[in-house]
Amino acid sequence: MYQFINLQINKQVLPLFNFLKDNPTRTLAKDNHVMMIYYQPPDFYLVPFSYKGITVTVTATDDLESYLADGWQVARDYQIASVQDKLADVLDELEHEYLNRQRAGRPLPIMGLVFDWIAYGLSSKEEIIAFVKLFYLNGYSYEQITQLYASLTKSNNLNNCFLNTINTIFKEELNERIYESA
């Protein structure tokens, strides 16, 4: 089942996204903002974030009716498109910058998703990516996240996804360690 990525952009930063003209999708407008709705491609997962005039939300349903009721208007009535490579790269970079800036050393309460992961383990790529990003955002170290992952996962099928995600998130810290040890 597809999820939807709602990309809300302030009109002041919209010129930075000129490349989106090559990937038309349904677009809504309200005041100084536009919102573009995309299908989330497989193997691409973002945590919702807001950073420098850009807000990204992920929903399981097309919330067009609720946006219209909230005062948004359809600016371009195109078919919903899937996120393409260039946009995926930009959103990935923005999310990574957001995670770095918001990272704090606060423990996570064992409730909601965290409780479910502890009770039932991690069983999908989406859960692995959300797990790494959530624990990173809350100040956990590379080693701590790896230990938690190893304790919660019984299947080796997801190890590659875990390693790719954690190494991408901790890329700068890993590079610093290599530089310091040289």
N, C-alpha and C positions, 0 to 999 in steps of 0.2 A: 504494500500500500504506500502510495506517495505521501510525503509530507510537503507542506508549503513553506517557502521562505518569503517573508514579507520584508522587503527592503525599503525602509522609509529614509528619504534623503532630504535635508534642508536645501532649499533652492540656491543658497549661497555656495554650497559645495557641489551642486549638481554638475557644473562644468567639468569636474574631475572624472565624471562618469560618462563622458561623451561616447566611449566605446560601446555603451549599452544600446546605441542606435542600431548596431549590427545584430542585436538579439532582442527584437521587440516582444513585449509581453503586456498583459493587462496592467494598466497604470491608473492610479487614482490620484486625486489632488485635493488638498485642503490647506487653506491659508498659505504659509510659506513652505509647504512640504509636498513632495510627491511620494507615492508608495508604489513600488513595482512588486508584483506577485510572481514568484517562480516556483516550479516544481523542484524539490530537493533531489539531486541525482543520487543514485546508489553510491555507497562508500564515501559520502560527503556528509559530515555532521558538524554543525555549529552550535555553540551555546548562545542563547540570546544575549545581545549586548547593545550598548549605546556608546558611541564614541565619536566626538568631533562632528556632530550634525548628522550622524548616520545611526539608525536604529535597526537592528535585525531581530526579528521574532520568527519562531518556527511553530507552525500549527499543524494539527492533524486534519483540519477541515478548511475548506474555502470559506472564509468569513466575510465575503462580499456584502451580504445583507446587513451584518452588524456594522461594518464600516460605513455603508450608505446611511444607516440610521444615525450614525455618529457625525454626520455632516460631510463625509468624504464624497467626492463626485468622480464618476468615471471620466478620465481624461482621454484614454485610448482603450477602446474595447477590443483588444486583440485576444487571441487564444493565449492561455498561460503557457509560457515557454519554460524549458529546463535551464538551470544555471549552466552556463558554458565555461570553458577553461579560464578565460581572462577574468571573468567575474569571480569564479571560484578562487583564483589566486589572490585577487584583491581582498575578498572577504576573509580568506585565511590569514592574510597579513594583518588586516585590521583587528581580527579576533585575537591574534597572537599579541599584538600591541596592547589591546584592551586587557588581556589576561596578565601581561607583565605589569601594567600600571595598577591594576586592581589587586594584585597578589598581596595577601596579608597572612600573617601567622596566627590564624585563629582555628581552633579545632572544630571539626564538623560534628554536629549532634547526630546521634544514631537514630534517625527517623527518616521517613519518606524514602527516597531513592537509596540512601546509604543503608538504611535498615533492610531494604529489599536485596541489595547486593550482598549484605552479610548473611541474610537468611537463605537466599536462593543461589548465590554465586553470580558470576558474570557469564552471560551466554551468547552475546551478539557483539558484532563490531561496533554498533551504535553505543551499547552499554560501555564497552571498553574505552571508546573515545570520550564519552561523557565522564566516565570514572577518572581518567587521567586529567582531564581539564578541570574538573571540580576540585580534586585534591591538590592540583598545582595552584589553582586560584586561591586556595585556603592555606598556602604556605608550606605544604608538605614537600620534603626533599625527594630527589630522584630515587634514593635508596628506600625511603619509607614507602613511596608509591609502589615500587617494585616488590617489596616485601608483602604489602597488602594484596597486590594483584596475585602473587604466587599463592597466598593463603586462600584466596577467594575463587580461584579458577582451577577446575579439575581437568579441563580439556586443553591439549596442546595446540588445537586448531586455531586458537586466537592469539597465540604468542607473537606471530609476525605482525599482526595489527597493533598489538600492545607496544612492541618494540619500536615500530615506525612512529606511532603517536608520541610516546614518551621521549624518544630521541629528537623529534621535531620540536616539541614543546621546550625541552631543556637544551636545545642546540647551542645557545650562547654560553650557558654555564659549562657544558661539556667542552666547548672550544677553549674556555678560560682555563679549565683544569689541565688540558693537554699543553697549553702554552706555559702554565706555571711549572709543570713537571719537566719541561724540556730544558 
